[in-house]
Amino acid sequence: MDRISIIVPTHNRTDILSATLDSYFEQGCREVIVVDDAGTDGTSDMLARTARQRKELKVIRHRKRLGAPACRNSGAAAAEGEYILFGEDDLTFASDYAEVLLGCAVEHDADVMAGRLIYLLQGESEDQALARADARRGRLLNPRLLIGDLSLKGDEDTPFILLHACSLIRRSVWDELRYYEDYPVNGYREESDFYVRCAKAGYNLFFCPHTACYHLPREIVTGGGQWRNSPWRYRYWAVRNNIRFLRRHYGYLREELGLRESMHRLIIHQALYESGKALTYAVRHRYPRVYGALAKMR
């Protein structure tokens, strides 16, 4: 574990980060680097207090808001480990997350690997969420949206390029490619862009379903981070950034994934999807019990 540096971007989520930070310390890695993206809510003071107790904690603070891709780059540039593992301030790792991913890297000579990503419902424990996800069936890739259903249970490590952001990456790969910082506002597709460039460069990417990370319920993650103003603005920029991503990589993805949809149809599918997500967000926050009941029926 001394080969791994964990990097956690954050912005104005003091209470949430306080609740998730222990899961990163529990990985037993070389260091945990928190990048405070010009927060104004007391995050800096909380991190200073924590650093006095946890010597593996390092803090980087941006003087002005730069966004999540820049935070990832700042943290990785300061990392000392052979591998970097990205976390998020509203997400926790299973206790074996780093260990299992490193095992995947060694077994497959992999360069980038990520475990399952499971979203918690309000009032749900991680064990309950895992059981719910284990019961689901589906395909790893949604070819109309170009997103992976990375909550799915699996028996084998699987080559896959559209991973989620909380991946373990060889430091040498990041040194060569880094994150592009031109996905504005919500940073949507920042990680997809990086992973596709990794694949184009010949690196091996794997989905490892033998461990998981858990996103906190949306009901308690309503501000800070990359959420700005209304959910409609967030979804608008998701569509804009998706167009940027497709313009850069559609040709490669069409050949690599055997896509049948044109780029324009993919854009339309994603715009409709994001509109539905915005409506779901509104229902989830105004009528959480109704949403939770419907989610458990799926």
C-alpha positions as CSV (number, residue, x, y, z in Angstrom):
1,M,0.0,0.0,0.0
2,D,3.0,2.3,0.3
3,R,3.1,2.4,-3.5
4,I,-0.3,4.3,-3.6
5,S,-1.1,7.9,-3.1
6,I,-4.8,8.8,-2.7
7,I,-6.1,12.1,-4.0
8,V,-9.4,13.7,-3.0
9,P,-10.6,17.0,-4.6
10,T,-13.0,19.0,-2.5
11,H,-14.9,22.3,-2.5
12,N,-17.2,23.6,0.2
13,R,-18.2,20.3,1.7
14,T,-16.6,20.4,5.2
15,D,-19.3,18.2,6.9
16,I,-19.4,15.6,4.0
17,L,-15.6,15.4,3.7
18,S,-15.4,14.9,7.5
19,A,-17.7,11.9,7.1
20,T,-15.8,10.3,4.2
21,L,-12.2,11.0,5.0
22,D,-11.7,8.1,7.4
23,S,-12.4,5.6,4.6
24,Y,-9.3,6.9,2.8
25,F,-7.1,6.7,5.8
26,E,-8.3,3.1,6.4
27,Q,-6.8,2.1,3.0
28,G,-3.4,2.2,4.7
29,C,-1.8,3.9,1.7
30,R,1.4,6.0,1.6
31,E,-0.5,9.4,1.7
32,V,-3.9,11.0,1.4
33,I,-3.7,14.3,-0.5
34,V,-6.8,16.5,-0.2
35,V,-7.0,19.3,-2.8
36,D,-9.1,22.2,-1.4
37,D,-10.4,24.1,-4.5
38,A,-10.6,27.5,-2.9
39,G,-13.2,26.6,-0.4
40,T,-14.8,29.2,1.8
41,D,-16.7,27.1,4.3
42,G,-14.2,26.1,6.9
43,T,-12.7,23.1,5.0
44,S,-9.2,24.5,5.4
45,D,-9.5,24.7,9.2
46,M,-10.9,21.2,9.4
47,L,-8.1,19.8,7.3
48,A,-5.5,21.6,9.4
49,R,-6.9,20.0,12.6
50,T,-7.0,16.6,11.0
51,A,-3.4,16.9,9.6
52,R,-2.1,17.4,13.2
53,Q,-3.5,13.9,14.0
54,R,-2.9,12.1,10.7
55,K,0.6,12.5,9.4
56,E,-0.3,10.8,6.1
57,L,-2.6,13.7,5.3
58,K,-1.3,16.4,2.9
59,V,-3.3,19.4,1.9
60,I,-3.1,21.5,-1.2
61,R,-5.1,24.7,-1.5
62,H,-6.0,26.5,-4.6
63,R,-6.2,30.3,-4.3
64,K,-9.0,30.4,-6.8
65,R,-11.6,27.9,-8.0
66,L,-10.1,25.8,-10.8
67,G,-12.4,22.8,-11.0
68,A,-12.1,19.0,-10.4
69,P,-9.8,18.2,-13.3
70,A,-7.3,20.8,-12.1
71,C,-7.6,19.4,-8.6
72,R,-6.7,15.9,-9.8
73,N,-3.7,17.3,-11.7
74,S,-2.5,19.3,-8.7
75,G,-2.8,16.3,-6.4
76,A,-1.2,13.9,-8.8
77,A,1.7,16.3,-9.3
78,A,2.4,16.3,-5.6
79,A,2.0,12.6,-5.1
80,E,5.0,10.4,-4.1
81,G,3.4,7.0,-4.9
82,E,4.0,4.7,-7.9
83,Y,0.2,4.6,-8.3
84,I,-2.4,7.3,-7.7
85,L,-5.9,6.6,-6.6
86,F,-8.6,9.2,-7.0
87,G,-11.3,9.6,-4.4
88,E,-14.2,12.1,-4.1
89,D,-15.4,14.1,-1.1
90,D,-18.9,12.6,-1.3
91,L,-17.8,9.0,-1.6
92,T,-16.3,6.2,0.5
93,F,-14.1,3.3,-0.4
94,A,-14.7,-0.3,0.8
95,S,-11.9,-1.2,3.3
96,D,-10.1,-3.3,0.6
97,Y,-10.6,-1.0,-2.3
98,A,-7.0,0.1,-2.8
99,E,-5.6,-3.4,-2.1
100,V,-7.9,-5.2,-4.6
101,L,-7.3,-2.7,-7.4
102,L,-3.5,-3.0,-6.8
103,G,-3.9,-6.8,-7.1
104,C,-5.8,-6.4,-10.4
105,A,-2.9,-4.2,-11.6
106,V,-0.3,-6.9,-10.8
107,E,-2.4,-9.8,-12.1
108,H,-3.2,-8.2,-15.5
109,D,-0.3,-5.8,-15.9
110,A,-3.1,-3.2,-16.0
111,D,-2.5,0.5,-16.0
112,V,-5.9,1.9,-15.0
113,M,-8.5,0.0,-12.9
114,A,-11.7,0.8,-11.0
115,G,-14.1,-1.2,-8.9
116,R,-17.8,-1.0,-8.7
117,L,-19.6,2.3,-8.0
118,I,-22.8,2.0,-6.0
119,Y,-25.1,4.9,-5.1
120,L,-26.6,4.7,-1.6
121,L,-30.3,5.4,-1.1
122,Q,-31.2,7.6,1.9
123,G,-31.2,5.5,5.1
124,E,-29.5,2.6,3.3
125,S,-26.3,0.9,4.7
126,E,-23.4,-0.1,2.4
127,D,-24.3,-3.8,2.9
128,Q,-27.9,-3.1,1.9
129,A,-26.8,-1.2,-1.1
130,L,-24.4,-3.9,-2.2
131,A,-27.2,-6.5,-1.9
132,R,-29.5,-4.4,-4.0
133,A,-26.8,-3.9,-6.6
134,D,-26.0,-7.6,-6.6
135,A,-29.6,-8.4,-7.5
136,R,-29.5,-6.2,-10.6
137,R,-29.0,-7.4,-14.1
138,G,-27.9,-5.4,-17.1
139,R,-25.1,-4.7,-19.6
140,L,-21.8,-3.1,-18.6
141,L,-22.0,-0.6,-21.5
142,N,-25.0,1.5,-22.5
143,P,-24.1,2.1,-26.2
144,R,-26.7,4.9,-26.6
145,L,-25.3,7.0,-23.7
146,L,-21.6,5.8,-23.7
147,I,-21.7,5.2,-20.0
148,G,-20.9,2.1,-18.0
149,D,-23.2,0.5,-15.4
150,L,-20.4,0.0,-13.0
151,S,-22.6,-1.0,-10.1
152,L,-23.1,-4.5,-11.7
153,K,-21.9,-7.6,-10.0
154,G,-19.3,-9.6,-12.0
155,D,-17.1,-12.7,-11.6
156,E,-14.1,-11.6,-13.6
157,D,-11.9,-8.5,-14.1
158,T,-13.0,-7.1,-17.5
159,P,-11.2,-4.8,-20.0
160,F,-13.3,-1.6,-20.2
161,I,-12.4,2.0,-21.1
162,L,-15.4,4.0,-19.8
163,L,-14.6,3.7,-16.1
164,H,-15.8,6.0,-13.3
165,A,-13.5,8.6,-11.8
166,C,-12.3,6.7,-8.7
167,S,-9.6,4.6,-10.4
168,L,-6.1,3.5,-9.6
169,I,-3.6,4.7,-12.2
170,R,0.1,4.1,-12.7
171,R,1.8,7.4,-12.0
172,S,3.8,7.1,-15.2
173,V,0.5,7.1,-17.2
174,W,-0.7,10.3,-15.6
175,D,2.8,11.9,-16.1
176,E,2.3,11.3,-19.9
177,L,-1.4,12.2,-20.3
178,R,-2.8,14.1,-17.3
179,Y,-6.4,15.3,-17.2
180,Y,-7.6,17.9,-19.7
181,E,-8.8,20.9,-17.7
182,D,-11.1,22.3,-20.5
183,Y,-14.4,20.6,-19.4
184,P,-16.0,23.5,-17.6
185,V,-18.5,24.0,-14.8
186,N,-19.3,20.4,-13.8
187,G,-16.3,18.7,-15.4
188,Y,-18.6,16.1,-17.0
189,R,-16.6,13.6,-19.2
190,E,-13.3,14.7,-17.6
191,E,-12.5,11.1,-16.7
192,S,-13.9,9.6,-19.9
193,D,-11.6,11.8,-21.9
194,F,-8.6,10.8,-19.9
195,Y,-9.4,7.0,-20.2
196,V,-10.0,7.1,-23.9
197,R,-6.7,8.9,-24.4
198,C,-5.1,6.1,-22.2
199,A,-6.7,3.5,-24.4
200,K,-5.5,5.3,-27.6
201,A,-2.0,5.3,-26.2
202,G,-2.1,1.5,-25.7
203,Y,-2.6,1.3,-21.9
204,N,-4.7,-1.4,-20.3
205,L,-7.9,-0.4,-18.5
206,F,-9.9,-2.9,-16.3
207,F,-13.2,-2.9,-14.5
208,C,-12.6,-4.9,-11.3
209,P,-16.0,-6.0,-9.8
210,H,-14.4,-7.5,-6.6
211,T,-14.5,-4.3,-4.6
212,A,-16.7,-1.2,-4.5
213,C,-16.9,2.4,-3.6
214,Y,-20.1,4.0,-2.3
215,H,-21.5,7.4,-3.3
216,L,-23.4,9.1,-0.5
217,P,-27.2,9.6,-1.0
218,R,-28.0,12.6,-3.2
219,E,-30.4,13.9,-0.6
220,I,-27.4,14.9,1.6
221,V,-25.1,16.0,-1.2
222,T,-26.9,19.1,-2.4
223,G,-24.2,21.7,-2.7
224,G,-20.5,22.4,-3.0
225,G,-18.4,20.2,-5.2
226,Q,-19.3,20.6,-8.9
227,W,-23.0,21.4,-8.2
228,R,-23.6,25.0,-9.0
229,N,-27.0,26.7,-9.0
230,S,-29.8,24.5,-10.3
231,P,-29.7,20.8,-11.4
232,W,-30.8,22.1,-14.8
233,R,-27.6,24.1,-15.2
234,Y,-25.6,21.0,-14.1
235,R,-27.3,18.9,-16.8
236,Y,-26.9,21.6,-19.4
237,W,-23.2,21.6,-19.0
238,A,-23.2,17.8,-19.0
239,V,-24.7,17.9,-22.5
240,R,-22.2,20.6,-23.6
241,N,-19.2,18.7,-22.3
242,N,-20.5,15.5,-23.8
243,I,-20.5,17.2,-27.2
244,R,-16.9,18.3,-26.7
245,F,-16.0,14.7,-25.7
246,L,-17.7,13.1,-28.7
247,R,-16.1,15.6,-31.2
248,R,-12.7,14.5,-29.9
249,H,-13.2,10.7,-29.7
250,Y,-16.3,9.6,-31.6
251,G,-14.3,8.0,-34.4
252,Y,-12.2,5.9,-32.1
253,L,-15.1,4.9,-29.9
254,R,-17.2,3.9,-33.0
255,E,-14.4,1.5,-34.0
256,E,-13.4,0.3,-30.6
257,L,-17.0,-0.3,-29.2
258,G,-18.7,-1.1,-32.5
259,L,-21.1,1.8,-32.2
260,R,-24.1,1.9,-34.5
261,E,-25.5,5.3,-33.5
262,S,-24.3,8.5,-35.2
263,M,-22.7,11.2,-33.2
264,H,-25.8,13.4,-33.5
265,R,-28.1,10.6,-32.3
266,L,-25.8,10.0,-29.3
267,I,-26.0,13.7,-28.5
268,I,-29.8,13.6,-28.6
269,H,-30.0,10.5,-26.4
270,Q,-27.8,12.1,-23.8
271,A,-29.8,15.3,-23.8
272,L,-33.0,13.4,-23.2
273,Y,-31.3,11.4,-20.5
274,E,-30.0,14.5,-18.7
275,S,-33.4,16.1,-18.8
276,G,-34.9,13.0,-17.1
277,K,-32.1,13.0,-14.5
278,A,-32.9,16.7,-13.7
279,L,-36.6,15.7,-13.1
280,T,-35.5,12.7,-11.0
281,Y,-33.3,15.0,-8.9
282,A,-36.3,17.3,-8.2
283,V,-38.5,14.4,-7.2
284,R,-35.8,12.8,-5.1
285,H,-35.3,16.0,-3.0
286,R,-38.9,17.0,-2.7
287,Y,-40.4,13.5,-2.2
288,P,-37.5,11.3,-0.9
289,R,-39.8,8.6,0.5
290,V,-41.6,8.2,-2.8
291,Y,-38.3,8.1,-4.7
292,G,-36.8,5.6,-2.3
293,A,-39.8,3.3,-2.6
294,L,-39.7,3.4,-6.4
295,A,-35.9,2.8,-6.4
296,K,-36.3,-0.3,-4.3
297,M,-38.9,-1.7,-6.7
298,R,-36.5,-1.6,-9.6
